[in-house]
């Protein structure tokens, strides 16, 4: 029999992540009214989406255990920290400093996750994302968010 260490691969880890996100989502939406197909409540779509996500996660876990996958070689902490920090910065800055500053900060912090990213790539991506986000969310979809501080 194979050891459990051989079964820990990218499919198992990805499936576990999807399953955890689905369970957290299901716990948050448990108080919402699901309704029926003809009279959908506010929890109908999130509930269905969380179930699909949970199913995909379980399928990936089973596939990873039975068939195998690419083994995980090394855990990289740097990308995890900077990507999570970039989302936190965006959430913190969005209402306080506006869409443009929040997106610029998020892309700038997320760029620190990789040692291969150049300053020019980061600047072009940040400006492009800030412009696209402002146009799409503020002007086209008319979401009430300030663009500038």
Backbone bond lengths (Angstrom), bond angles and torsions (degrees), N, CA, C in turn:
res aa  C-N    CA-C-N  psi(-1)  N-CA   C-N-CA  omega(-1)  CA-C   N-CA-C  phi
1 X - - - 1.428 - - 1.532 109.59 -
2 X 1.347 115.61 139.07 1.457 120.30 -178.86 1.527 110.17 -73.53
3 X 1.302 115.34 149.71 1.459 118.44 177.67 1.523 109.77 -76.79
4 X 1.319 115.65 160.14 1.462 120.67 -179.08 1.520 110.92 -63.76
5 X 1.321 118.43 -31.27 1.456 122.23 179.87 1.515 112.94 -59.81
6 X 1.316 117.24 -31.17 1.468 120.70 178.19 1.518 111.87 -73.01
7 X 1.314 117.42 -22.18 1.460 120.86 -178.76 1.523 112.95 -85.98
8 X 1.315 117.85 -11.19 1.461 120.18 179.26 1.523 107.54 -83.49
9 X 1.332 115.27 103.23 1.451 121.10 -179.99 1.521 108.77 -137.17
10 X 1.327 116.40 -174.92 1.459 119.10 -175.04 1.523 112.78 -64.87
11 X 1.331 118.27 -33.45 1.462 120.15 178.23 1.525 111.59 -67.39
12 X 1.312 117.29 -42.33 1.465 120.83 179.60 1.529 110.02 -64.75
13 X 1.313 117.01 -44.92 1.473 120.31 -179.18 1.524 111.73 -66.61
14 X 1.333 117.58 -42.00 1.459 120.86 177.88 1.523 110.40 -64.68
15 X 1.318 116.89 -43.59 1.460 120.54 177.81 1.517 111.98 -62.23
16 X 1.315 116.50 -40.88 1.466 119.76 177.94 1.525 111.01 -64.34
17 X 1.318 117.43 -40.53 1.464 120.61 177.79 1.522 110.73 -62.36
18 X 1.341 117.31 -46.32 1.465 120.52 178.57 1.528 110.81 -61.62
19 X 1.318 116.92 -41.54 1.461 120.41 -179.67 1.533 111.37 -65.33
20 X 1.313 117.07 -40.41 1.473 120.35 178.70 1.526 110.77 -65.56
21 X 1.327 117.11 -43.90 1.469 120.31 177.97 1.524 110.11 -61.59
22 X 1.327 117.39 -41.05 1.462 121.03 179.13 1.520 111.76 -64.47
23 X 1.313 117.39 -43.08 1.469 120.80 179.80 1.530 110.63 -65.51
24 X 1.320 117.29 -40.84 1.464 120.32 176.55 1.527 110.03 -62.55
25 X 1.333 116.99 -44.32 1.467 120.76 178.79 1.527 110.55 -62.11
26 X 1.319 117.21 -43.81 1.466 120.51 178.55 1.527 111.69 -62.13
27 X 1.319 116.75 -34.97 1.466 118.70 178.70 1.527 111.45 -70.70
28 X 1.324 117.70 -32.23 1.459 120.83 179.04 1.524 112.20 -75.96
29 X 1.325 118.20 -33.02 1.457 120.17 -175.99 1.526 113.35 -96.27
30 X 1.312 117.99 6.25 1.463 120.56 -176.44 1.522 112.86 -63.19
31 X 1.322 118.92 -23.70 1.459 121.15 -179.13 1.527 112.84 -89.47
32 X 1.328 117.28 -8.77 1.462 120.17 179.91 1.521 110.87 -79.24
33 X 1.317 115.27 147.96 1.459 120.78 177.04 1.522 109.08 -78.19
34 X 1.338 116.35 123.39 1.462 120.96 -178.98 1.517 110.66 -79.71
35 X 1.312 117.89 -42.85 1.456 121.60 -178.98 1.515 111.64 78.77
36 X 1.328 115.28 -156.94 1.457 122.06 179.81 1.522 109.15 -121.98
37 X 1.322 115.94 179.02 1.462 119.65 179.23 1.530 110.37 -64.82
38 X 1.319 117.17 -37.99 1.462 120.42 -179.24 1.519 113.04 -79.97
39 X 1.332 117.19 -29.06 1.460 121.39 179.05 1.528 108.43 -129.59
40 X 1.314 114.67 79.31 1.470 120.76 -176.12 1.516 110.67 -70.85
41 X 1.321 114.23 134.38 1.448 119.87 175.54 1.527 110.16 -91.19
42 X 1.329 117.31 178.83 1.468 120.64 -177.99 1.528 113.48 -66.41
43 X 1.330 117.93 -16.86 1.455 120.16 -179.61 1.515 113.99 -98.65
44 X 1.344 117.30 -0.64 1.463 120.41 -174.85 1.523 112.19 -62.14
45 X 1.322 117.42 -55.57 1.465 120.61 -177.34 1.529 111.81 -67.49
46 X 1.351 119.62 -47.26 1.474 118.11 178.32 1.528 112.88 -60.55
47 X 1.331 116.99 -36.61 1.461 120.62 178.90 1.528 110.56 -64.75
48 X 1.319 116.51 -46.89 1.462 120.73 178.47 1.515 112.23 -62.83
49 X 1.315 116.36 -42.79 1.466 120.92 179.18 1.526 110.92 -63.91
50 X 1.324 117.31 -41.56 1.467 120.62 178.92 1.527 111.00 -65.51
51 X 1.323 117.45 -37.36 1.463 119.88 177.67 1.530 111.39 -66.85
52 X 1.334 116.76 -40.99 1.466 120.22 176.93 1.528 110.12 -62.71
53 X 1.326 116.41 -42.78 1.460 121.40 178.82 1.528 111.05 -62.81
54 X 1.317 116.36 -42.04 1.462 120.73 177.35 1.525 110.98 -63.78
55 X 1.317 116.80 -43.15 1.457 120.25 177.99 1.522 112.09 -62.08
56 X 1.325 117.05 -43.44 1.464 120.30 178.06 1.529 110.75 -62.99
57 X 1.327 116.36 -40.00 1.458 119.94 178.41 1.514 112.31 -63.28
58 X 1.325 116.41 -43.97 1.465 119.92 179.70 1.530 111.50 -66.07
59 X 1.328 116.68 -38.55 1.470 119.93 176.85 1.525 110.81 -62.45
60 X 1.326 117.01 -43.00 1.463 120.27 178.78 1.526 111.41 -64.32
61 X 1.325 116.72 -39.52 1.469 119.55 178.92 1.525 110.20 -62.86
62 X 1.335 116.56 -47.07 1.468 120.38 -179.81 1.525 110.40 -62.84
63 X 1.331 116.88 -44.37 1.466 120.46 178.40 1.525 110.95 -60.29
64 X 1.320 116.62 -44.54 1.454 120.00 -179.63 1.513 113.44 -64.08
65 X 1.320 116.54 -35.42 1.467 120.02 179.91 1.529 111.24 -76.13
66 X 1.333 116.48 -44.28 1.464 119.97 -175.17 1.526 113.39 -80.11
67 X 1.315 117.01 -45.53 1.460 120.69 -174.97 1.521 112.27 -96.58
68 X 1.302 115.91 -34.11 1.459 120.01 -178.04 1.521 110.72 100.45
69 X 1.275 115.27 -179.86 1.450 121.36 -179.40 1.508 109.41 -170.91
70 X 1.304 115.74 -169.93 1.453 120.51 178.82 1.522 109.37 -69.76
71 X 1.325 117.45 123.67 1.470 118.78 -179.85 1.530 111.26 -67.56
72 X 1.311 114.89 148.05 1.461 120.45 177.47 1.522 107.28 -83.72
73 X 1.316 114.82 121.06 1.465 119.26 -174.40 1.524 112.33 -86.75
74 X 1.321 116.34 -49.26 1.457 119.47 -174.44 1.526 108.50 -149.30
75 X 1.310 116.60 142.54 1.455 122.14 176.78 1.523 108.35 -89.80
76 X 1.318 117.13 124.77 1.455 121.92 -178.89 1.524 109.45 -103.44
77 X 1.303 116.81 113.73 1.458 122.19 -177.02 1.528 112.32 -79.79
78 X 1.321 117.56 -34.62 1.466 121.86 -176.41 1.532 112.53 -55.93
79 X 1.342 120.04 -52.75 1.465 118.81 179.36 1.523 113.16 -60.83
80 X 1.308 116.84 -39.99 1.457 120.72 -179.95 1.525 111.11 -60.20
81 X 1.309 116.66 -47.12 1.467 121.27 -178.01 1.519 111.11 -64.10
82 X 1.335 117.47 -48.65 1.457 119.38 -174.94 1.527 113.08 -72.64
83 X 1.313 118.64 -33.34 1.461 119.93 177.38 1.527 110.00 -68.58
84 X 1.332 117.24 -45.46 1.464 119.83 177.37 1.527 111.56 -63.70
85 X 1.322 116.59 -39.89 1.461 120.95 177.39 1.530 111.19 -63.47
86 X 1.330 117.29 -35.86 1.466 120.05 179.61 1.526 110.92 -66.04
87 X 1.339 117.44 -39.36 1.462 119.91 176.92 1.524 111.16 -66.65
88 X 1.317 116.70 -39.81 1.466 120.25 178.12 1.528 110.70 -63.93
89 X 1.323 117.05 -41.17 1.461 120.89 178.63 1.526 110.62 -64.03
90 X 1.327 117.04 -42.13 1.466 120.36 178.01 1.522 110.45 -60.42
91 X 1.321 116.89 -48.40 1.456 120.51 179.74 1.514 112.62 -62.03
92 X 1.321 116.97 -38.11 1.457 121.22 179.79 1.527 111.87 -70.48
93 X 1.330 117.12 -39.57 1.462 121.48 -173.26 1.519 114.88 -88.22
94 X 1.304 119.56 -19.09 1.460 121.03 -171.92 1.526 112.81 -56.37
95 X 1.317 118.43 -52.31 1.464 120.49 -179.40 1.517 112.44 -79.80
96 X 1.325 117.19 -27.86 1.462 120.58 -176.39 1.527 112.81 -82.05
97 X 1.341 117.12 -38.96 1.463 119.86 -172.84 1.522 113.69 -119.54
98 X 1.305 118.71 -5.96 1.456 121.47 178.67 1.520 112.65 95.43
99 X 1.330 114.08 167.64 1.463 121.98 -175.62 1.520 112.47 -61.77
100 X 1.312 117.82 -46.10 1.469 120.82 -174.68 1.523 111.11 -62.97
101 X 1.311 117.85 -49.09 1.466 121.22 -178.69 1.529 110.33 -65.02
102 X 1.328 117.37 -40.16 1.465 120.99 -179.48 1.528 111.18 -64.03
103 X 1.322 117.23 -43.13 1.465 120.16 -179.96 1.528 110.67 -69.69
104 X 1.336 117.34 -41.77 1.468 120.05 177.60 1.528 111.02 -59.64
105 X 1.331 116.52 -43.20 1.465 120.27 179.01 1.524 110.75 -66.29
106 X 1.331 117.33 -42.21 1.459 119.81 -178.95 1.519 111.48 -62.15
107 X 1.314 117.23 -46.95 1.467 119.83 -179.44 1.527 110.59 -66.29
108 X 1.340 116.73 -39.92 1.461 119.91 179.13 1.518 112.80 -62.30
109 X 1.315 116.66 -42.87 1.467 120.22 179.51 1.528 110.54 -71.26
110 X 1.332 117.05 -40.69 1.462 120.36 179.59 1.525 111.55 -64.13
111 X 1.310 117.53 -30.41 1.466 121.09 179.17 1.526 111.60 -65.28
112 X 1.314 116.93 -25.25 1.463 120.72 178.16 1.529 112.40 -70.12
113 X 1.328 116.93 -11.19 1.467 120.64 179.59 1.521 111.78 -68.83
114 X 1.320 117.33 -23.45 1.463 121.05 -179.00 1.516 110.42 -119.60
115 X 1.299 116.04 136.99 1.460 120.06 176.86 1.529 111.69 -78.79
116 X 1.327 116.94 -12.67 1.456 121.65 -176.26 1.530 113.72 -87.25
117 X 1.318 118.14 -15.52 1.453 121.95 -177.11 1.525 110.31 -74.47
118 X 1.347 115.74 133.56 1.467 120.46 179.36 1.525 109.79 -94.62
119 X 1.314 115.67 165.06 1.457 121.74 179.19 1.526 111.02 -64.97
120 X 1.316 117.70 -39.13 1.466 121.24 178.87 1.533 110.89 -64.90
121 X 1.323 117.42 -43.79 1.465 120.76 177.52 1.527 110.46 -60.69
122 X 1.305 116.15 -43.17 1.463 120.65 -179.71 1.518 111.01 -64.08
123 X 1.327 117.07 -44.16 1.470 120.65 -178.69 1.522 111.53 -64.68
124 X 1.318 116.87 -44.76 1.473 120.34 -179.81 1.530 110.18 -64.79
125 X 1.312 117.01 -44.26 1.466 120.70 179.31 1.523 110.99 -64.20
126 X 1.314 117.08 -43.36 1.465 120.97 -178.43 1.529 111.32 -63.57
127 X 1.322 116.99 -46.50 1.468 120.13 179.85 1.527 110.47 -65.44
128 X 1.329 117.17 -43.12 1.461 120.25 178.75 1.516 112.37 -62.31
129 X 1.313 117.08 -43.40 1.471 121.00 178.55 1.524 111.67 -66.65
130 X 1.331 117.16 -39.20 1.467 120.72 179.74 1.531 110.81 -65.28
131 X 1.325 116.60 -43.63 1.466 120.09 179.05 1.520 110.38 -66.76
132 X 1.331 117.01 -47.87 1.469 120.80 -179.14 1.528 111.46 -62.03
133 X 1.323 117.46 -42.40 1.467 120.73 179.47 1.516 111.58 -65.03
134 X 1.320 116.14 -42.20 1.461 119.59 179.75 1.518 111.28 -64.59
135 X 1.308 116.81 -45.60 1.466 120.57 -179.28 1.529 110.34 -64.76
136 X 1.324 116.50 -49.26 1.462 119.87 -175.47 1.522 112.47 -67.58
137 X 1.334 116.88 -54.30 1.459 119.44 -171.80 1.523 114.01 -81.05
138 X 1.318 117.59 -37.18 1.463 119.59 -175.24 1.518 111.46 -88.50
139 X 1.327 118.42 -46.98 1.462 119.47 -173.88 1.522 113.20 -92.06
140 X 1.317 119.36 -42.13 1.468 119.94 -178.33 1.528 111.10 -79.90
141 X 1.334 117.58 -53.49 1.467 120.85 -178.98 1.527 112.93 -83.49
142 X 1.315 117.11 -10.48 1.466 124.46 177.64 1.526 113.43 54.48
143 X 1.327 115.25 43.45 1.458 120.44 174.52 1.524 107.21 -76.85
144 X 1.323 118.19 129.79 1.464 120.70 -174.20 1.539 113.22 -74.28
145 X 1.317 115.81 76.58 1.457 122.35 177.72 1.520 107.11 -127.55
146 X 1.317 115.54 137.79 1.468 118.85 177.03 1.521 109.77 -67.74
147 X 1.316 116.22 143.85 1.462 120.93 177.52 1.527 109.45 -86.16
148 X 1.320 116.51 -42.33 1.469 122.30 -177.87 1.520 110.32 -117.23
149 X 1.336 116.78 162.19 1.480 119.19 177.95 1.523 112.91 -62.20
